[in-house]
Amino acid sequence: MKKFKASLVLFALGIIFSVGVMAQPPRPPLNQGSSGNQSPGNPTGAPLDPGTGILLILAAGYGLKKFYDLRKKPVYS
């Protein structure tokens, strides 16, 4: 039960701290110009590198843990 509570607290802290760093699109400029709509400041959009890297690392860790648990389990159980 203590492991569950510790995991729940870590999960909650992770959610709380990650909310503050979420990427949001930039505001469009007030004057769009006379030649039609222009793209906001950054035409490439929000950066994906940090979030994607973290997701891949966590997925690899989860897969390795599952593989380790599968190898530890006896064949005839």
C-alpha positions, -999 to +999 in steps of 0.1 A: +000+000+000+029+023+007+043+018-028+009+027-043+007+059-022+042+069-032+035+062-068+003+082-066+021+112-050+048+111-077+022+109-104+003+138-090+035+159-086+044+151-122+010+162-135+011+194-114+046+204-126+040+195-162+009+218-165+031+248-161+054+239-190+029+230-216+035+247-250+009+271-263+008+286-297+018+323-300-008+350-302-014+363-337-002+398-344-028+426-340-022+439-375-026+411-400-014+433-429-031+443-461-021+413-481-043+388-462-036+367-431+000+361-422+013+333-400+020+341-364+056+346-352+068+310-354+056+293-386+069+259-375+046+256-345+054+243-310+086+224-305+082+187-302+117+176-292+116+176-254+082+160-250+088+134-277+122+124-262+107+120-227+078+099-241+103+076-259+125+072-229+095+064-207+081+039-232+115+022-236+118+019-198+083+005-195+090-021-222+123-031-206+105-035-172+079-057-188+106-078-206+125-082-173+094-093-155+085-117-182+120-133-181+118-136-143+085-154-143+088-192-142+077-211-173+053-234-155+031-213-132 
